[in-house]
Amino acid sequence: MRCPKCDCFDDKVIDSRASKEETLIRRRRECGKCGHRFTTYEQIEHQQLRVVKRDGRHEDFSREKLVAGMAKACQKRPISQQTIEDVAQRIHDSLSEKFPEGVPGRAIGESVMESLRQIDPVAYVRYASVYRRFEEAGDFIDAVRNLEVKHDTATYRLPGI
């Protein structure tokens, strides 16, 4: 690693720590020439995920687009940017495992909606309205109804009846 102060390549790691999700490693380094201390972060480089669009085109997966879409749905809601970043990372990791060749755009949208549904119902409806292209008020009502918890009302037959 090159020292940001003197450009020397001679350094030593004096401290290493993993992030909470263990997806990042923070390393504290000290330059062997000038003694300047600096921090670096290491992250696993995943193979570039490709998205298969609705019209059949392929494009590179954009984590920034994913985060921006979720942030827009969560705007003015009590959801931190860190939560959005963490959810985006989980979605990316999950999709990378399920679809190594190319992820359908629909799978991304469904994953985001399911994640937002668990975090915040308002953000879920906002995202769903754009993703599913709501055109009528009835579409919103259906989305809200899907949020309701279904109670088990099954009636079981008693033995011998």
HELIX and SHEET records of a PDB file:
HELIX    1   1 ARG A   63  ALA A   73  1                                  11    
HELIX    2   2 GLN A   81  LYS A   98  1                                  18    
HELIX    3   3 GLY A  105  ILE A  119  1                                  15    
HELIX    4   4 PRO A  121  TYR A  131  1                                  11    
HELIX    5   5 ALA A  137  LEU A  147  1                                  11    
SHEET    1   A 3 ASP A  11  ALA A  18  0                                        
SHEET    2   A 3 LEU A  24  CYS A  31 -1                                        
SHEET    3   A 3 ARG A  37  GLN A  43 -1                                        
SHEET    1   B 3 HIS A  58  ASP A  60  0                                        
SHEET    2   B 3 ARG A  50  VAL A  52 -1                                        
SHEET    3   B 3 VAL A 103  PRO A 104  1                                        
END                                                                             
